[in-house]
Structure formats: structure tokens, C-alpha cells
Amino acid sequence: MACSKMNIKQSMVDYATMWQGIRLNKSQSSLFREIVPIDAVDFSEKFRSSGLSQIFTGDRIRLGAGFNCNHLYRDIRTVPEIIVYSDGRNTIIAPLGDPGRDVDKDKIAHLMVMSHAEDGPVTFNEMLPSTMGEVSDLEGRIGTMQQAIHNLRSNARISDCGEKVVAKAESMGVPVTMGIRQFLAYQILNMRDSVRKGFANGGDGPGYKLIGNDGSDICQDEEKVSGAIEAVFGGNLRGRMFIQGPNRNTQILSHIHMFMLSDGEDLPKNIDENYLDVEVILEIKNDFIHDVPLIRTRTPPPPVEQVEDESLSRTNSSRNFGHRSGD
């Protein structure tokens, strides 16, 4: 099982060794803020010269100008097509394209959380080594998703779902007293045709289709969309959070996927094979932060680039799953 703690931990060892060999003591946040552009420019040279090409090895990653591996980083700063929650640092959206493609049913529940912050911690992927600030940021994103699930379960008002959700509702002429389940359905049903069609049909972005439990595309069927949302968030399914490793990601801004799954059932085959449980990853990072002793060196260590007033651990014993703060 790819999602088992043992398998995840071993992969983290491998990625930590790889990262240290490529970047030495540079944190993810330092490198990200240094090289990732906000404009839709060609990223090929920086991708190779930074060493990221040795880490993000998926064959579908796009580097040229336009729609590329930095699209999500740019897009999260604009108005999302489907948004359900936001706070000071994070935004939760329903993805475009073919949401829920790796689960067998209840695809409408597929959500993603990512940071929209323009400063502070930011990560490429949670399988890579983290500073303590980056670990705290991961905990924050998990907490943001948990709050969004709670709001969807209770059908909280739009006004209780964050400033970005309120702004989107007001731009669409929707009262902020509307329940978030109804607003989720409203955004899907009122999506711009150019977005729904996507690049392949002369539109914008990756397109959009929503496969219901009956196997048909329901994205323009009001009754089916509303019914699917009610069934998922009004039932007894549980939210589970996952990421894909750098070998599968096509976007290099860390983004956590959430699916609503049944307790006691095996994970869907594609999830088990292609995704990694993010709460297990967090557990491993915290284990190493708290349990692995910091081995001091007799001579001063080399200087380290910093983003959050913290340095990286310089001992191989910790494998840098979660770097300790320097004293």
C-alpha cells in the first residue's frame, strides 16, 4: 500500500537525501520565493538550474510559457471558478478539469486547499524536507480544510466562509445568507461556457466535467448537482486528505486533495496507488522534529538562507523530514 506509513516514510528519506544533495541548506520557501514567477513565462531554465527537474519527474509537467507547472500558483491569486472557503493564508476550491477522477464515486466532493499568501512559508511538495515554519503551515492548511468540511456539513452561510467566498458571491449577485452547499451548486451550474469548454474546444483553462454516480456528466443538471452535494455532505462520509508525490505532480505549488470516503472501507485503488495520506506525512515530520536529538557540531555551520527566522537542521540523522530550529 503506497499510503502506508512505512512506505511514505521511506520515500521521505529518499527525497530528503535528494534535496540535501541538490539544495544543501536552502529551504523550500527560500527556493520557491526566489525562482517561481508570478507571470506565465517559460520556466524551463530555472526548473533545470535549480535542480527541481531531478525531483519533479512526471512526464506530463509543462514548462513553457502560458499554461504550465506554475498555473496553480498564479491562479490562486485570482477569483477561483469554484470556491468554498478562505482564511488569511489559504483558499479551498473545487478543481476544474475532471474532478474526482481517481475515486469511484462522490466525485463532487473533491476539494483542494493551497496557500494564497504572498509571503511566509510556501512549499513545493510535502514529501520534501520542511522547516518548522513549513510544518506549521502544513498543519494550518489541514485545519483550514477541516473547517471547510465542517461548514459544508452544517451548510454554513456564505458570510461565515471567508472574505474571498463573500467577494465571489457578491460578484455573482448572490446573497451572503445563502448556504455554502447551495453556493457550491450555483457556481458549478453558472460556470462560464469558455471555462467549461476548455482549451480543447477553444475556451479557457483545462475545461470542466463532473461525473455523477450514474456515470454521466451532470455539471449542467441542477437537480443532480444539488442532490450529489446534499448526499455527500449531508451523509456520514469522512473527509480524507492526500497529496501526490513529486513524481506525479504537474503543478509545483503544494496542494492538498480532499475526498469524502466511507469509514471502514479500503481506499479506492487509484488513491491507494497514486496518492499519499497527508496526515501521515505530518505525523512523520512531527516525529522527527520532537524525537530525533539535535547533534551539535564543534565548528560553526555554514550560513543558511532564511525566510522565517529559522535555519535548517544540518544533521543527516534527522533526514530533515521536519527541520529543527537552530539555537
PADREN-166250 format. One line per 8 residues: number of its first residue (from 1); for each residue x, y, z of N, C-alpha, C, O. Coordinates in steps of 0.02 Angstrom, whole numbers. Example, Ala and Ser with C-alpha at 12.3 -4.5 7.8 and 13.67 -1.06 7.14 Angstrom:
2
1	660,-284,390,615,-225,390,660,-165,390,712,-166,423  642,-112,354,684,-53,357,645,2,394,670,57,402;
END
This chain:
327
1	42,-60,0,0,0,0,43,62,0,84,73,46  35,105,-52,76,165,-57,63,213,1,106,252,20  1,210,29,-18,258,82,4,235,151,-8,270,200  36,177,157,56,154,223,111,199,251,150,227,213  114,204,317,163,248,348,234,225,331,278,267,320  246,161,329,313,136,314,335,158,245,392,181,236  291,150,195,309,169,127,319,244,119,365,267,86  275,282,152,281,355,148,347,377,180,382,419,153;
9	362,349,238,424,368,274,485,352,232,532,393,229  487,295,199,545,277,159,553,325,100,609,344,83  496,344,69,500,392,14,525,459,38,562,494,3  504,478,99,528,542,126,603,541,139,637,591,130  628,483,161,701,476,169,735,487,102,785,524,99  709,456,50,740,463,-16,738,535,-41,788,560,-67  681,568,-32,676,637,-56,719,684,-14,747,732,-41  724,671,51,767,714,93,840,709,72,875,759,69;
17	862,648,57,930,638,34,941,674,-32,993,706,-43  892,668,-77,897,700,-142,899,776,-135,940,810,-167  855,803,-92,853,876,-83,918,902,-55,943,953,-78  944,868,-5,1007,890,25,1064,888,-26,1108,930,-25  1062,839,-70,1114,834,-121,1110,889,-172,1161,909,-201  1050,914,-184,1040,965,-235,1043,1035,-206,1077,1079,-233  1007,1047,-149,998,1114,-124,1037,1129,-60,1038,1186,-38  1069,1079,-31,1105,1088,32,1058,1117,85,1009,1085,103;
25	1072,1177,111,1034,1203,168,981,1254,149,958,1292,192  961,1257,87,909,1304,65,840,1274,79,828,1216,61  796,1311,110,729,1286,125,685,1288,62,701,1322,13  630,1251,66,582,1254,11,557,1325,0,553,1349,-56  540,1359,55,514,1427,50,564,1474,16,546,1515,-26  628,1469,37,679,1513,7,684,1502,-67,686,1550,-106  687,1439,-88,694,1424,-159,632,1445,-198,637,1474,-252  573,1430,-170,510,1447,-204,506,1522,-216,494,1544,-272;
33	515,1562,-163,509,1634,-170,562,1662,-217,552,1715,-248  618,1628,-223,673,1652,-264,661,1640,-338,677,1683,-379  632,1582,-357,632,1564,-428,564,1560,-461,560,1563,-522  509,1553,-423,444,1542,-455,413,1609,-474,401,1651,-431  401,1621,-539,374,1685,-562,299,1688,-555,265,1637,-555  273,1749,-550,200,1758,-547,171,1765,-617,111,1759,-627  214,1778,-666,191,1785,-735,195,1718,-772,232,1674,-752  156,1712,-825,152,1648,-862,208,1643,-913,196,1638,-973;
41	270,1645,-887,329,1644,-930,360,1574,-932,342,1531,-891  405,1564,-978,439,1499,-984,480,1486,-921,518,1529,-898  472,1426,-893,504,1409,-830,560,1358,-839,589,1335,-790  575,1340,-900,620,1284,-915,689,1293,-884,714,1247,-852  720,1351,-894,789,1360,-872,794,1357,-796,838,1324,-769  749,1392,-761,751,1392,-687,734,1323,-659,761,1302,-608  690,1288,-693,671,1220,-671,732,1174,-672,741,1134,-627  772,1180,-724,831,1138,-730,888,1162,-685,919,1121,-649;
49	903,1227,-686,961,1252,-649,952,1247,-574,1001,1242,-537  890,1248,-550,876,1243,-478,881,1171,-453,885,1160,-392  880,1123,-497,879,1053,-477,810,1023,-470,802,964,-457  757,1065,-480,690,1038,-474,675,984,-526,632,941,-516  710,987,-582,699,936,-634,718,866,-611,695,817,-639  761,862,-559,779,797,-531,728,772,-480,730,714,-461  683,816,-459,634,799,-408,565,790,-438,531,740,-425  543,838,-478,478,833,-512,489,798,-579,508,829,-628;
57	476,734,-580,496,692,-637,437,667,-678,447,626,-723  376,691,-665,319,669,-704,325,689,-777,349,743,-793  303,645,-821,312,658,-892,260,707,-920,264,727,-978  210,727,-879,159,773,-903,170,845,-880,129,888,-894  225,858,-846,237,926,-821,253,972,-879,292,955,-923  223,1032,-879,230,1080,-933,270,1140,-908,255,1168,-855  321,1161,-947,367,1212,-926,365,1275,-968,388,1328,-945  338,1272,-1028,338,1329,-1073,293,1385,-1050,257,1378,-1001;
65	296,1441,-1084,255,1498,-1068,181,1481,-1074,162,1436,-1113  139,1516,-1036,67,1502,-1039,46,1454,-984,72,1458,-928  1,1409,-1000,-23,1360,-951,33,1311,-936,50,1270,-978  62,1315,-876,119,1273,-860,117,1252,-786,65,1258,-754  173,1227,-761,175,1199,-693,165,1252,-638,156,1234,-580  166,1316,-657,154,1369,-608,84,1398,-613,69,1449,-582  41,1367,-652,-27,1393,-662,-65,1399,-597,-98,1450,-584  -61,1348,-555,-99,1349,-492,-75,1405,-446,-115,1437,-412;
73	-10,1417,-445,18,1471,-405,-9,1539,-427,-25,1581,-386  -15,1549,-493,-43,1611,-519,-119,1613,-507,-146,1664,-486  -152,1558,-521,-224,1556,-522,-255,1568,-453,-309,1597,-448  -221,1545,-401,-249,1550,-334,-252,1623,-311,-286,1638,-262  -217,1667,-345,-219,1738,-328,-274,1776,-366,-285,1835,-354  -308,1741,-411,-364,1771,-446,-429,1747,-414,-428,1716,-361  -486,1759,-447,-550,1737,-421,-562,1666,-444,-570,1655,-504  -565,1617,-399,-574,1547,-420,-643,1536,-452,-691,1570,-435;
81	-645,1489,-497,-709,1472,-529,-757,1440,-478,-817,1454,-479  -730,1398,-434,-772,1365,-383,-735,1370,-317,-684,1336,-307  -759,1411,-271,-726,1421,-207,-775,1406,-151,-834,1422,-156  -750,1374,-97,-795,1357,-41,-772,1384,26,-812,1387,73  -709,1405,32,-685,1430,96,-619,1467,87,-581,1451,42  -608,1517,130,-543,1551,130,-530,1579,200,-576,1592,238  -466,1588,215,-446,1623,275,-387,1668,258,-376,1682,199  -350,1690,307,-296,1737,294,-240,1711,251,-206,1750,218;
89	-229,1645,250,-174,1617,212,-195,1567,159,-158,1557,110  -252,1536,166,-268,1478,124,-336,1487,90,-381,1521,114  -341,1454,32,-404,1453,-6,-421,1381,-23,-378,1341,-40  -486,1366,-20,-509,1299,-38,-555,1305,-98,-604,1343,-98  -538,1267,-150,-576,1268,-212,-597,1198,-231,-570,1148,-206  -645,1194,-277,-659,1132,-312,-621,1135,-378,-627,1185,-414  -581,1085,-394,-538,1089,-454,-579,1086,-519,-634,1060,-521  -548,1114,-571,-576,1109,-638,-551,1044,-670,-524,1001,-635;
97	-559,1037,-735,-538,977,-769,-586,920,-758,-645,924,-776  -561,867,-728,-601,806,-715,-598,790,-641,-565,742,-621  -632,830,-599,-626,819,-527,-648,750,-505,-695,721,-533  -613,724,-455,-631,658,-428,-616,600,-474,-643,546,-465  -573,610,-523,-561,557,-573,-531,494,-541,-538,440,-569  -499,501,-483,-466,444,-452,-507,410,-398,-484,364,-365  -569,433,-388,-614,399,-343,-671,368,-383,-686,391,-439  -702,318,-355,-752,280,-392,-821,314,-393,-861,301,-437;
105	-834,357,-344,-899,389,-337,-892,452,-296,-838,467,-270  -947,490,-289,-947,551,-249,-893,600,-270,-860,631,-229  -883,606,-336,-829,648,-363,-839,722,-348,-791,760,-346  -902,742,-336,-916,812,-323,-884,836,-258,-878,896,-247  -864,790,-215,-834,808,-150,-760,826,-156,-731,848,-107  -730,817,-214,-658,830,-222,-643,905,-215,-665,946,-255  -606,922,-162,-585,991,-149,-509,994,-144,-476,943,-133  -481,1054,-151,-409,1064,-142,-397,1125,-99,-433,1175,-104;
113	-347,1121,-56,-326,1179,-16,-254,1196,-33,-212,1153,-40  -241,1261,-40,-173,1284,-53,-166,1354,-25,-215,1389,-11  -103,1375,-16,-88,1440,11,-93,1493,-43,-69,1484,-99  -126,1550,-26,-126,1607,-72,-81,1663,-45,-78,1717,-74  -46,1650,11,-6,1702,43,53,1722,-2,83,1680,-35  69,1786,-1,123,1812,-43,189,1816,-5,240,1835,-33  188,1799,60,250,1796,98,244,1740,150,191,1709,157  299,1728,186,298,1675,235,309,1606,203,330,1602,145;
121	295,1553,241,310,1485,216,270,1468,154,212,1487,146  302,1432,109,269,1404,50,309,1343,28,370,1344,31  276,1291,7,311,1229,-10,294,1204,-80,240,1217,-106  343,1168,-108,333,1134,-172,292,1070,-161,243,1058,-197  313,1030,-112,281,966,-101,297,943,-30,353,953,-6  248,912,4,258,893,74,303,833,83,322,817,140  320,798,30,368,743,36,439,768,43,484,730,62  451,831,27,517,861,33,528,886,104,479,898,140;
129	590,895,125,605,917,193,576,986,207,573,1029,163  556,997,270,522,1059,290,556,1091,349,584,1057,392  553,1158,351,571,1194,412,513,1188,461,459,1165,443  524,1209,523,470,1207,572,413,1253,551,354,1238,562  430,1310,520,378,1355,496,337,1323,441,276,1333,438  369,1284,398,333,1249,344,289,1193,372,236,1180,345  313,1160,424,271,1109,457,209,1141,487,154,1115,480  218,1198,521,161,1233,550,112,1256,495,52,1255,505;
137	140,1276,439,98,1297,383,57,1238,356,-2,1246,338  87,1179,354,50,1119,334,-6,1105,383,-62,1089,362  8,1109,447,-45,1100,497,-101,1150,486,-160,1133,494  -83,1211,468,-134,1262,456,-178,1246,397,-239,1256,400  -148,1220,343,-188,1203,284,-235,1144,299,-292,1143,276  -211,1096,337,-255,1040,357,-313,1067,399,-370,1046,389  -298,1112,446,-350,1141,487,-400,1181,446,-460,1179,460  -376,1216,396,-422,1254,352,-470,1207,316,-529,1222,311;
145	-444,1152,291,-488,1103,257,-538,1073,306,-596,1064,288  -516,1058,366,-563,1031,416,-619,1079,430,-677,1059,439  -603,1144,433,-655,1194,445,-704,1198,386,-764,1205,395  -677,1193,325,-719,1194,266,-767,1135,264,-825,1142,246  -742,1076,283,-785,1017,286,-841,1028,337,-899,1011,324  -823,1055,395,-873,1070,446,-926,1117,419,-986,1107,430  -905,1170,384,-952,1218,356,-998,1187,304,-1058,1202,301  -971,1142,263,-1012,1109,213,-1061,1061,246,-1119,1055,224;
153	-1040,1027,298,-1085,981,334,-1142,1020,366,-1200,998,365  -1126,1077,395,-1178,1116,430,-1214,1165,384,-1260,1199,405  -1191,1167,321,-1218,1214,271,-1217,1285,297,-1267,1321,297  -1157,1305,320,-1148,1372,346,-1163,1425,293,-1159,1411,233  -1180,1485,315,-1192,1539,269,-1127,1560,234,-1073,1552,261  -1134,1586,174,-1076,1611,137,-1037,1661,180,-976,1661,178  -1072,1702,218,-1039,1753,259,-992,1723,311,-950,1759,338  -999,1659,326,-956,1626,375,-900,1585,342,-866,1547,376;
161	-891,1593,277,-843,1551,241,-783,1590,213,-746,1564,172  -773,1651,236,-712,1688,219,-723,1743,169,-771,1743,130  -676,1791,170,-682,1851,129,-684,1836,54,-723,1868,18  -644,1789,31,-642,1775,-40,-707,1743,-65,-727,1754,-121  -738,1704,-22,-803,1673,-40,-857,1727,-42,-898,1728,-88  -856,1772,7,-904,1827,8,-896,1870,-55,-946,1888,-86  -834,1886,-72,-822,1928,-131,-847,1894,-195,-875,1927,-238  -836,1829,-200,-860,1792,-260,-936,1793,-263,-965,1804,-316;
169	-968,1782,-206,-1041,1782,-204,-1068,1851,-224,-1115,1855,-264  -1039,1903,-197,-1062,1971,-213,-1052,1986,-287,-1094,2020,-318  -998,1962,-316,-986,1974,-387,-1036,1938,-432,-1048,1958,-489  -1065,1884,-405,-1115,1845,-443,-1186,1865,-425,-1234,1835,-449  -1194,1915,-381,-1261,1937,-361,-1297,1889,-316,-1358,1887,-314  -1258,1850,-277,-1287,1800,-233,-1287,1827,-162,-1236,1853,-139  -1342,1822,-125,-1344,1846,-55,-1298,1804,-11,-1294,1743,-18  -1263,1838,35,-1215,1802,77,-1249,1761,132,-1216,1727,171;
177	-1315,1765,135,-1353,1722,180,-1366,1653,151,-1390,1608,186  -1350,1644,87,-1358,1578,55,-1313,1527,88,-1258,1544,108  -1335,1465,94,-1293,1412,121,-1237,1394,73,-1244,1400,12  -1180,1372,101,-1122,1357,59,-1134,1298,13,-1104,1295,-41  -1176,1251,32,-1192,1196,-15,-1228,1223,-76,-1212,1204,-133  -1275,1268,-65,-1312,1296,-122,-1266,1339,-165,-1274,1341,-226  -1218,1374,-133,-1172,1416,-172,-1123,1372,-212,-1105,1390,-268  -1103,1316,-185,-1061,1269,-222,-1098,1247,-286,-1070,1248,-340;
185	-1161,1228,-279,-1201,1208,-337,-1209,1266,-386,-1204,1257,-446  -1222,1325,-359,-1233,1384,-402,-1171,1399,-445,-1178,1415,-504  -1112,1394,-416,-1050,1408,-454,-1040,1357,-510,-1019,1375,-565  -1054,1294,-495,-1047,1242,-546,-1096,1254,-604,-1077,1250,-662  -1158,1268,-587,-1211,1275,-637,-1205,1339,-677,-1228,1342,-734  -1173,1390,-648,-1167,1455,-682,-1096,1468,-706,-1077,1526,-718  -1057,1416,-714,-989,1423,-740,-990,1452,-811,-1034,1435,-851  -943,1495,-826,-938,1523,-893,-926,1468,-945,-889,1421,-933;
193	-959,1475,-1002,-953,1424,-1054,-880,1415,-1077,-859,1360,-1091  -843,1471,-1080,-774,1467,-1103,-732,1425,-1056,-686,1389,-1078  -747,1428,-991,-710,1387,-941,-732,1314,-946,-691,1269,-944  -797,1303,-953,-823,1235,-958,-795,1199,-1019,-779,1139,-1016  -789,1235,-1075,-765,1204,-1137,-691,1189,-1134,-669,1135,-1156  -651,1234,-1108,-580,1223,-1102,-541,1233,-1166,-570,1245,-1219  -476,1227,-1161,-430,1238,-1217,-448,1196,-1278,-447,1220,-1335  -466,1133,-1266,-477,1087,-1321,-534,1109,-1367,-537,1090,-1425;
201	-580,1150,-1340,-637,1173,-1379,-638,1249,-1387,-690,1279,-1396  -578,1278,-1385,-572,1349,-1398,-587,1393,-1337,-594,1454,-1345  -591,1363,-1278,-606,1401,-1217,-545,1415,-1175,-489,1419,-1201  -556,1423,-1110,-502,1440,-1064,-490,1383,-1014,-537,1349,-994  -427,1374,-996,-411,1325,-944,-420,1253,-965,-425,1239,-1025  -422,1208,-917,-424,1136,-932,-494,1110,-947,-501,1050,-960  -545,1153,-946,-613,1129,-956,-644,1104,-891,-612,1107,-838  -705,1078,-896,-738,1053,-836,-792,1002,-854,-834,1015,-897;
209	-788,945,-820,-842,896,-823,-849,867,-753,-800,862,-717  -909,847,-736,-922,820,-669,-962,755,-677,-1021,756,-694  -928,700,-665,-959,636,-674,-996,615,-611,-967,610,-557  -1062,605,-617,-1102,584,-561,-1097,509,-549,-1063,474,-586  -1129,486,-496,-1126,414,-479,-1160,371,-532,-1150,310,-532  -1199,402,-577,-1231,364,-631,-1186,359,-693,-1206,329,-742  -1127,390,-690,-1080,386,-745,-1087,440,-798,-1049,441,-846  -1136,485,-790,-1147,538,-839,-1118,604,-814,-1108,613,-754;
217	-1106,650,-861,-1083,717,-843,-1144,757,-819,-1189,770,-858  -1143,776,-756,-1201,809,-726,-1192,884,-715,-1233,916,-683  -1137,913,-742,-1118,981,-721,-1169,1034,-741,-1165,1090,-716  -1215,1019,-785,-1266,1068,-804,-1337,1046,-785,-1386,1074,-809  -1340,996,-742,-1405,970,-719,-1416,992,-647,-1386,964,-601  -1459,1042,-637,-1468,1071,-570,-1489,1020,-518,-1463,1019,-463  -1537,978,-536,-1562,929,-488,-1508,880,-467,-1502,864,-408  -1469,856,-515,-1417,806,-499,-1359,837,-461,-1332,806,-415;
225	-1339,897,-480,-1284,930,-445,-1303,943,-372,-1266,927,-326  -1362,971,-362,-1385,986,-293,-1393,922,-253,-1375,919,-194  -1421,870,-284,-1431,807,-250,-1366,774,-230,-1360,746,-176  -1315,778,-274,-1250,748,-259,-1216,783,-201,-1186,751,-158  -1221,850,-199,-1191,888,-144,-1225,870,-78,-1191,860,-27  -1291,867,-78,-1328,850,-17,-1310,780,7,-1302,769,67  -1304,733,-40,-1290,663,-21,-1221,657,11,-1212,620,59  -1172,693,-17,-1103,687,7,-1093,722,75,-1067,692,122;
233	-1115,785,79,-1101,824,139,-1157,819,191,-1149,844,247  -1212,788,174,-1265,777,222,-1267,707,249,-1310,690,289  -1219,665,226,-1216,595,248,-1163,584,301,-1145,629,338  -1138,522,303,-1090,503,355,-1021,488,327,-982,452,359  -1005,515,269,-938,506,241,-888,548,280,-907,597,313  -825,530,276,-773,566,313,-723,597,265,-703,565,216  -702,657,278,-652,690,236,-583,661,247,-560,658,304  -550,641,193,-480,616,197,-438,659,151,-459,679,96;
241	-377,674,173,-333,720,136,-270,684,111,-240,644,146  -252,701,49,-196,668,16,-158,719,-27,-183,772,-45  -95,700,-42,-58,735,-94,-33,682,-143,-37,622,-129  -8,705,-199,31,662,-243,104,681,-237,120,739,-223  148,633,-245,219,646,-239,246,685,-298,212,692,-349  307,711,-293,337,749,-348,343,710,-413,348,739,-466  343,644,-409,347,603,-470,281,604,-509,280,581,-566  227,630,-478,162,631,-512,134,701,-521,92,712,-565;
249	158,749,-482,130,817,-485,145,850,-552,199,843,-580  95,887,-577,106,930,-636,107,1003,-616,123,1046,-657  90,1018,-552,94,1086,-525,143,1086,-467,143,1040,-427  185,1138,-462,237,1136,-411,221,1179,-350,264,1187,-307  161,1207,-345,138,1234,-282,103,1178,-244,59,1144,-272  122,1166,-181,91,1113,-142,16,1123,-138,-8,1177,-122  -21,1070,-152,-94,1073,-149,-120,1006,-121,-101,953,-145  -163,1011,-71,-189,952,-37,-258,936,-65,-301,980,-71;
257	-268,873,-83,-332,849,-109,-374,821,-52,-348,787,-7  -439,834,-54,-485,805,-5,-540,767,-41,-570,791,-88  -552,705,-18,-607,665,-42,-649,643,17,-623,631,71  -714,637,8,-758,611,59,-766,536,49,-792,514,-2  -742,497,97,-739,424,90,-775,390,148,-785,420,201  -794,328,137,-828,289,189,-778,262,239,-726,236,220  -794,268,303,-753,237,355,-757,161,349,-810,134,333  -701,127,361,-702,54,363,-693,21,296,-684,-39,293;
265	-696,60,242,-687,31,175,-615,42,152,-582,90,172  -590,-4,110,-524,6,81,-524,69,38,-575,88,10  -465,100,34,-459,158,-10,-472,138,-82,-455,82,-102  -502,182,-122,-507,168,-194,-438,152,-222,-388,180,-201  -435,107,-269,-371,81,-295,-325,137,-320,-266,138,-304  -352,185,-358,-310,238,-384,-284,284,-330,-229,311,-336  -323,294,-277,-300,335,-222,-243,299,-185,-192,330,-170  -252,235,-172,-201,197,-136,-136,193,-175,-82,194,-145;
273	-140,189,-241,-80,181,-281,-46,247,-298,15,249,-307  -85,301,-303,-58,363,-331,-56,422,-283,-29,475,-301  -84,414,-223,-87,470,-176,-54,450,-109,-43,391,-95  -40,501,-68,-7,491,-4,-47,528,49,-65,586,40  -61,495,105,-101,523,158,-63,580,191,-10,569,221  -89,641,186,-52,699,209,-49,702,285,-2,731,313  -98,674,320,-95,674,393,-41,626,418,-12,637,471  -28,573,381,28,528,397,94,565,386,141,558,426;
281	98,602,331,159,641,317,172,690,374,229,697,398  121,725,397,128,772,452,151,736,515,194,761,552  123,678,528,143,639,587,217,622,584,252,627,635  242,602,526,313,584,518,356,646,529,407,642,563  337,702,501,376,764,510,379,783,584,432,801,609  323,778,618,323,795,690,362,746,731,394,765,780  361,682,713,401,632,748,475,652,747,508,648,798  499,673,690,570,689,684,587,755,716,643,764,741;
289	541,802,715,554,866,749,561,856,824,605,885,855  518,814,853,516,807,926,558,751,954,579,754,1012  571,699,914,603,639,941,676,630,923,712,595,959  699,660,869,768,650,848,813,703,881,801,762,871  863,682,919,906,732,952,946,772,903,968,746,851  955,835,918,995,878,876,1069,868,893,1089,879,950  1108,846,846,1179,835,856,1217,898,840,1218,920,782  1248,927,889,1284,990,878,1353,976,848,1382,923,857;
297	1377,1026,811,1443,1020,781,1492,1065,819,1471,1115,849  1556,1047,819,1606,1086,855,1621,1152,820,1637,1202,853  1616,1152,754,1632,1213,717,1568,1245,693,1518,1210,682  1567,1311,684,1506,1345,661,1484,1317,593,1526,1306,549  1420,1306,585,1395,1281,520,1397,1336,468,1402,1395,486  1392,1319,405,1390,1370,353,1327,1412,358,1277,1388,386  1328,1474,332,1268,1516,335,1211,1485,295,1222,1450,246  1149,1500,317,1090,1472,285,1044,1528,264,1033,1574,303;
305	1017,1524,203,966,1573,183,904,1561,223,884,1504,234  872,1615,246,814,1608,290,755,1646,262,763,1696,228  696,1620,277,634,1655,260,595,1670,323,561,1721,327  599,1625,372,556,1632,431,595,1634,496,571,1611,547  655,1663,494,696,1667,554,710,1599,584,710,1591,645  722,1551,542,740,1485,567,787,1452,518,780,1461,457  834,1415,544,882,1382,500,864,1308,495,823,1282,532  898,1277,447,884,1206,436,930,1163,479,987,1183,494;
313	906,1106,499,947,1057,534,1003,1034,488,992,1025,428  1062,1025,516,1118,1006,473,1143,936,488,1200,919,473  1101,894,517,1123,827,533,1088,777,488,1028,782,475  1125,729,464,1095,678,423,1050,632,463,1006,599,434  1059,631,529,1020,584,569,946,599,568,905,554,573  927,663,561,856,681,560,824,671,492,763,670,486  866,664,441,842,658,371,802,719,350,775,720,294  797,770,394,764,832,377,691,824,355,667,862,313;
321	656,776,383,584,771,370,551,835,395,510,865,360  570,856,455,547,920,482,608,951,516,630,925,567  635,1004,488,697,1032,514,684,1064,582,633,1097,593  732,1055,627,729,1090,691,753,1162,683,792,1178,638  728,1204,726,754,1272,728,824,1271,755,841,1232,799  866,1316,728,933,1322,756,932,1361,821,888,1403,831  978,1347,866,982,1383,929,1029,1443,923,1038,1479,971;
END
